[in-house]
Amino acid sequence: MNPAPIADFSNDTIWITIIKAVVILVFLLLSVLFAIWFERRLVARFQQRSGPNWNGPFGLLQSLADAMKLLLKEDITVKAADKVIYLIAPVISVFCAFMVFAVIPFGPEVSIFGVVTPLQMTDFPVAVLYILGITALGVYGIVLGGWSSGSIYPLLGAVRSTAQIISYELAMSLALVSVFLWSGSMSTSQIVNSQENTWWAFTLLPAFVLYVISMVGETNRLPFDLPEAEGELVGGFHTEYSSMKFAWFFLAEYINMLNVSAVATTLFLGGYRAPFGIGLIADGALDTGWWGVVWFLVKLWLLMAFFVWVRGTLLRFRYDQFMNFGWKVLIPAGLVTVVFYAVLKGLSTGSDPLLSFGGEILTLEWRQLLLGVVGGLVVIAVLMLLFPGEEEEKPAKAVAGKTGSSAKPGRKRTKEEPFDAFAGGFPVPPLPGQQLPPSPRRARVTTPAAAPAAPAAAAGEDEK
């Protein structure tokens, strides 16, 4: 497949570029305000509540009121903080978040003040690598913010974020490699053009599923919000931030949600192209010009609704479960997917004897859909091999490895030994059939209550 050339920006003047940059900036700021309201309303519906409904029609001004509250709150700087890095960290996060949309195509070529230009700020042959690089730099804001605060809880949140980004960035990159192979380019505009007949979400279904899971982990959202787990780290890396410095971190989180949703729309869901069938209405008029912006925004907000749906449905992972899932499930599945689609791509470029089924019975597009289904079955088979059915004795063996410092290699755990929740270095809940040891605090509370009986008995003996 030979996609169309990179979008032509030769007609753009400096004023057109400035207008595009300002529009992207305003779009992201307004989208964040709407996303906060949208999330609160949707989660409220999940929980059979009303949500924001007081400020403005349908509560639409509630996000603006929250922004003003953060702007007017007292700005506190921690004494133990490294002042310069403490101030720069949120700026790094929000700056990197704004940079991604520079290469996202909103629509095809249109006329703006008489200048024919693509609805995209810029593009180049390695635009997707630029996106991955910017998102990787964005984690520096979280790491430096947690480290410079001079507190243990933000530091732990920063360390977790580093491990999280490394783990899920690898899985996300592997999901995108299949797109590069089948589209023949790393340019965002060329990838959109390559999906004229078939969206890669259908052809490369396993890669799309991997990307969707990874993008939730990449943005620190439930069930992967371990860097800011309130029950463990109070508020995580931004615990010591207040006022607008906290608002910048908050802004960066929601812009990153928009970023990964826009990347998924561009690379897997056809970008600004109309859904199948709609483009044929009115002689294709609904798939040209400014209509592309409409279809792009519809797909973008459907993915944003998926973020909210996951948040309102799933519980937070335990940290060891979270890391095991990233390294032992997503990355192996991504490697298998890349190899599988690379082999099929190599077969489909020649005479294609294995996929032609005796001639041109199936068109190229139908073959791609078939390959997507087969690829999904292969990934499912690999996951079944990674997670075989557990035997009845397996939990007991797993418990044997958590018996603390008294455990010896090769020694089986007996039922009389208490379960040590901190044997692995972090607290874990007991498995079915395990019992926690008696609480030391309860023993300290009950012992003083029985102590006064001894002096009273001694006094009785003195009277005798």
C-alpha positions in Angstrom: 0.0 0.0 0.0 1.4 3.4 -1.0 -0.3 6.2 1.1 -0.7 9.7 -0.3 2.2 12.1 0.3 2.5 14.1 3.5 0.1 17.0 3.8 1.1 20.1 1.8 1.9 23.1 4.0 3.5 25.2 1.3 0.7 27.7 1.1 0.8 28.4 4.9 1.8 31.9 5.9 3.1 32.9 9.3 -0.4 34.2 10.2 -2.1 31.0 9.2 0.4 29.1 11.5 -0.2 31.5 14.4 -4.0 31.1 13.9 -3.7 27.3 14.0 -1.5 27.4 17.1 -4.0 29.7 18.9 -7.0 27.6 17.9 -5.3 24.4 19.2 -4.5 26.2 22.5 -8.0 27.4 22.9 -9.5 24.1 21.9 -7.4 22.2 24.5 -8.3 24.7 27.3 -12.0 24.6 26.5 -11.9 20.8 26.1 -10.4 20.4 29.6 -13.2 22.5 31.1 -15.8 20.5 29.3 -14.0 17.1 30.1 -14.2 17.8 33.8 -17.9 18.6 33.6 -18.4 15.6 31.3 -16.6 13.2 33.6 -18.4 14.4 36.8 -21.8 14.2 35.1 -21.2 10.7 33.6 -19.8 9.3 36.8 -22.8 10.7 38.7 -25.1 8.9 36.3 -23.2 5.7 37.0 -23.8 6.2 40.7 -27.4 7.4 40.3 -26.6 10.9 41.3 -27.2 14.3 39.5 -23.7 15.6 39.4 -23.0 19.3 38.8 -26.3 21.0 38.0 -26.2 24.3 39.9 -23.8 26.7 38.2 -25.1 27.5 34.7 -27.3 25.4 32.5 -26.8 21.7 33.3 -24.0 22.8 35.6 -21.7 23.7 32.6 -20.1 26.6 34.5 -19.0 24.4 37.4 -15.6 23.7 35.8 -15.1 27.4 35.4 -15.9 28.0 39.0 -13.4 25.3 40.0 -10.7 26.9 37.9 -11.3 30.3 39.5 -11.2 28.6 42.9 -7.7 27.2 42.2 -6.6 30.5 40.8 -7.6 32.4 43.9 -6.4 29.9 46.5 -3.3 30.7 48.6 -0.1 29.7 46.8 2.0 27.8 49.3 5.6 26.8 48.7 7.1 24.1 50.9 10.1 25.2 52.9 12.0 21.9 52.3 11.4 22.0 48.5 14.0 22.8 45.9 12.4 26.0 44.8 13.5 26.2 41.2 12.7 22.6 40.2 9.6 22.8 42.4 8.3 25.6 40.2 9.5 24.3 36.9 8.1 20.7 37.2 4.4 21.6 36.6 5.4 23.8 33.7 7.2 20.9 32.0 4.2 18.7 32.4 1.7 21.1 30.9 4.1 22.3 28.1 4.7 18.8 26.9 1.0 18.1 27.0 0.3 21.0 24.7 2.9 20.0 22.1 1.3 16.7 21.0 -1.6 18.3 19.1 0.8 20.1 16.7 1.0 17.0 14.5 -2.6 15.7 14.9 -4.7 16.2 11.7 -8.2 17.6 12.5 -9.4 17.4 8.9 -8.5 17.6 5.2 -7.5 20.7 3.2 -9.9 23.6 3.6 -9.8 27.3 2.7 -8.9 29.7 5.6 -9.1 33.4 4.6 -8.5 32.4 1.0 -5.5 30.1 1.8 -5.9 26.4 1.1 -4.3 24.5 3.9 -4.6 21.2 5.8 -6.4 21.3 9.2 -3.1 20.4 10.9 -0.4 22.6 12.3 2.5 20.6 10.9 3.6 17.1 9.9 6.8 15.3 9.1 7.9 11.7 8.2 8.4 10.7 11.9 5.5 12.5 13.5 4.5 9.5 15.6 8.0 9.2 17.0 7.8 12.9 17.9 4.6 12.1 19.9 6.2 9.3 21.7 9.2 11.4 22.6 7.1 14.3 23.9 5.0 12.0 26.1 8.2 10.5 27.5 9.5 13.9 28.3 6.3 14.8 30.1 7.0 12.3 32.9 10.0 14.5 33.9 7.5 17.0 35.3 5.9 14.4 37.5 9.3 12.9 38.6 10.9 16.3 39.4 7.7 17.6 41.1 7.7 14.6 43.4 11.4 14.7 44.1 11.7 18.5 44.6 8.8 18.6 47.1 11.0 17.3 50.0 8.4 14.8 51.2 8.3 11.0 51.1 4.8 10.6 49.7 5.4 12.8 46.6 8.8 11.0 46.1 7.1 7.6 46.1 4.5 8.8 43.6 7.3 10.1 41.4 9.2 6.8 41.5 6.0 4.9 40.7 5.3 7.2 37.8 8.8 6.5 36.3 8.2 2.7 36.5 4.7 3.1 35.1 5.8 5.2 32.1 8.6 2.9 31.2 6.4 -0.2 31.4 3.4 1.1 29.5 5.3 3.2 27.0 6.9 0.0 25.7 3.6 -1.7 25.3 2.2 1.4 23.6 5.1 1.6 21.2 4.8 -2.1 20.3 1.1 -1.5 19.5 2.0 1.3 17.1 4.7 -0.7 15.3 1.9 -2.8 13.6 0.4 0.5 12.3 3.7 1.6 10.9 4.1 -1.8 9.1 0.6 -1.7 7.5 0.4 2.0 6.6 4.0 2.2 5.4 4.6 5.5 7.2 5.1 7.2 10.5 3.5 10.5 9.3 0.1 11.1 10.9 -1.4 12.5 7.7 -0.2 9.5 5.7 -1.6 7.1 8.3 -5.0 8.7 8.0 -4.8 8.5 4.2 -3.9 4.8 4.4 -7.2 4.1 6.2 -9.4 5.3 3.3 -10.9 1.8 2.8 -10.4 0.1 6.2 -9.7 1.4 9.7 -6.7 -0.1 11.4 -8.8 -0.7 14.5 -10.5 -3.6 12.6 -7.5 -4.9 10.7 -5.1 -4.6 13.6 -7.6 -5.3 16.4 -5.0 -6.8 18.9 -2.8 -3.8 18.5 -5.7 -1.5 19.0 -6.7 -3.3 22.2 -3.1 -3.1 23.4 -3.0 0.6 22.7 -6.3 1.3 24.5 -5.1 -0.5 27.6 -1.7 1.2 27.5 -3.1 4.7 27.0 -5.1 4.3 30.3 -1.9 3.4 32.1 0.1 6.2 30.3 -2.2 8.9 31.7 -2.3 7.6 35.3 -6.0 7.0 35.2 -8.0 4.4 37.1 -7.4 1.5 37.4 -3.7 2.5 36.9 -3.5 5.7 38.9 -0.8 4.3 41.2 1.4 7.5 41.3 -1.4 9.4 43.0 -3.2 6.6 44.9 -5.0 8.5 47.7 -5.3 5.5 50.0 -1.5 4.9 50.0 0.3 8.2 49.0 -2.2 10.8 50.2 -2.2 12.7 46.8 0.9 11.2 45.2 3.5 13.4 43.4 1.4 16.6 43.7 0.7 16.3 47.4 2.7 19.4 48.3 1.4 21.6 45.4 -1.5 24.1 45.8 -3.2 26.8 43.8 -2.2 27.3 40.2 0.8 25.0 40.4 -1.5 22.1 41.3 -3.9 23.3 38.5 -1.1 22.9 36.0 -0.7 19.2 36.9 -4.4 18.8 36.8 -4.6 20.5 33.4 -1.7 18.3 32.1 -3.5 15.1 33.1 -6.7 16.0 31.2 -4.8 17.3 28.1 -2.9 14.0 28.1 -6.2 12.1 28.0 -7.2 14.2 25.0 -3.7 13.5 23.4 -3.9 9.7 23.7 -7.5 9.8 22.5 -6.5 11.9 19.5 -3.6 9.5 18.7 -6.0 6.5 18.8 -8.4 8.3 16.6 -5.7 9.2 14.1 -3.8 5.9 14.0 -6.6 3.4 14.4 -10.1 5.0 13.8 -9.5 6.7 10.4 -8.8 10.2 11.8 -11.1 12.7 10.4 -12.7 10.3 7.9 -16.4 9.6 8.2 -17.6 6.3 9.5 -18.4 3.6 6.9 -21.6 4.3 5.0 -22.0 7.9 6.1 -19.4 9.1 3.6 -21.6 7.8 0.7 -24.5 10.0 1.7 -25.1 13.1 -0.4 -22.4 12.0 -2.9 -19.7 12.0 -0.3 -20.3 15.6 0.8 -20.3 14.5 4.5 -16.7 13.2 4.2 -15.0 16.4 2.9 -14.0 19.8 4.1 -15.0 21.0 7.6 -17.1 17.8 8.1 -13.8 16.1 8.9 -13.5 18.1 12.2 -17.0 16.8 13.2 -16.1 13.2 12.7 -12.7 13.7 14.4 -14.4 15.2 17.5 -17.0 12.5 17.7 -14.4 9.8 17.8 -12.3 11.7 20.2 -15.1 12.2 22.7 -16.2 8.6 22.4 -12.7 7.6 23.6 -13.0 10.2 26.4 -16.3 8.6 27.4 -14.4 5.2 27.6 -11.9 6.8 30.1 -14.8 7.8 32.3 -16.6 4.5 31.9 -13.4 2.6 33.0 -13.0 5.0 36.0 -16.6 4.4 37.1 -16.4 0.6 36.7 -13.0 -0.8 37.7 -11.1 -0.7 41.0 -7.4 0.3 41.4 -4.8 -2.3 40.8 -2.4 -3.3 43.5 1.1 -2.2 42.6 2.6 -5.7 42.1 -0.4 -6.6 39.9 0.0 -3.5 37.9 3.6 -4.1 37.1 3.1 -7.8 36.4 0.3 -6.9 34.0 2.5 -4.5 32.1 5.7 -6.6 31.8 4.2 -10.2 31.8 1.1 -9.6 29.7 1.1 -6.5 27.6 4.7 -6.5 26.4 4.8 -10.2 25.4 1.4 -9.8 23.7 2.8 -6.8 21.9 5.8 -8.7 20.7 3.7 -11.5 19.4 1.4 -9.1 17.6 4.3 -7.3 15.9 5.9 -10.6 14.7 2.5 -11.9 13.5 1.6 -8.9 11.5 5.1 -8.4 10.1 5.0 -12.0 8.7 1.6 -11.4 7.2 2.6 -8.1 5.7 5.6 -9.9 4.1 3.3 -12.6 2.7 0.8 -10.1 1.3 3.3 -8.1 -0.7 4.2 -10.9 -3.1 2.0 -13.3 -5.0 0.1 -14.0 -1.8 -0.4 -17.7 -2.3 -1.6 -18.4 1.2 -4.2 -15.7 1.4 -5.7 -15.6 -2.1 -7.8 -18.7 -1.6 -7.5 -19.8 -5.2 -7.8 -16.4 -6.9 -9.3 -13.0 -6.2 -12.2 -14.3 -4.2 -11.5 -11.9 -1.4 -10.5 -8.3 -2.0 -7.5 -6.9 -0.2 -9.7 -5.1 2.4 -11.6 -8.3 3.3 -8.3 -10.1 3.6 -7.1 -7.5 6.0 -10.2 -7.9 8.1 -9.6 -11.6 8.1 -6.0 -11.1 9.2 -7.2 -8.9 12.1 -9.5 -11.7 13.4 -6.8 -14.3 13.1 -4.4 -12.0 14.9 -6.8 -11.6 17.7 -7.1 -15.3 18.1 -3.3 -15.7 18.2 -3.1 -13.1 21.0 -5.8 -14.8 22.9 -4.0 -18.1 22.6 -0.7 -16.5 23.9 -2.6 -15.0 26.9 -4.0 -18.5 27.6 -0.5 -19.9 27.6 0.7 -17.1 29.9 -2.1 -17.7 32.4 -2.8 -21.4 32.6 -5.5 -22.8 34.9 -4.2 -22.7 38.5 -4.0 -25.9 40.4 -5.5 -26.3 43.8 -2.1 -26.4 45.5 -0.8 -23.3 43.7 -2.1 -20.7 46.3 -0.4 -22.7 49.1 2.9 -22.6 47.2 2.5 -18.9 46.6 1.9 -18.4 50.3 5.1 -20.3 51.1 7.2 -17.6 49.4 5.7 -14.8 51.7 6.5 -16.2 55.1 9.0 -13.5 55.9 12.6 -13.7 57.1 12.0 -17.0 59.0 11.3 -18.8 55.7 14.0 -21.0 54.3 14.5 -22.2 50.7 12.6 -25.4 50.1 10.7 -25.2 53.3 6.9 -25.6 53.1 4.7 -23.3 55.0 2.7 -24.9 57.8 -0.8 -23.8 58.7 0.4 -22.7 62.2 2.7 -20.0 60.7 1.1 -16.5 60.6 0.7 -14.7 57.3 3.2 -11.9 57.0 1.6 -9.1 55.0 4.9 -7.2 54.7 7.1 -10.1 53.6 7.4 -8.8 50.0 8.3 -5.3 51.1 4.8 -3.8 50.7 1.5 -4.6 52.4 -0.6 -7.2 50.6 -4.1 -8.6 51.6 -4.3 -12.2 52.7 -5.4 -14.8 50.1 -8.4 -17.0 50.7 -7.7 -19.4 53.6 -5.0 -17.2 55.1 -5.3 -15.5 58.5 -3.6 -12.3 59.6 -1.6 -12.5 62.9 -3.2 -11.0 66.0 -3.0 -7.2 66.1 -0.2 -5.9 68.4 -2.2 -2.8 69.0 -5.1 -4.8 70.3 -2.8 -6.6 72.8 -1.5 -3.2 74.0 -5.0 -1.9 74.5 -6.3 -5.0 76.4 -3.3 -5.5 78.7 -3.5 -2.2 80.7 -7.2 -2.8 81.4 -6.3 -6.0 83.4 -3.3 -4.4 85.1 -5.1 -2.5 88.0 -6.4 -5.8 89.4 -2.9 -6.6 90.9 -2.6 -3.5 93.1 -6.1 -4.1 94.5 -5.3 -7.7 95.4 -2.1 -6.5 97.1 -4.0 -3.9 99.2 -6.4 -6.6 100.4 -3.5 -8.7 101.7 -2.0 -5.7 103.6 -5.3 -5.2 105.4 -5.3 -8.8 106.5 
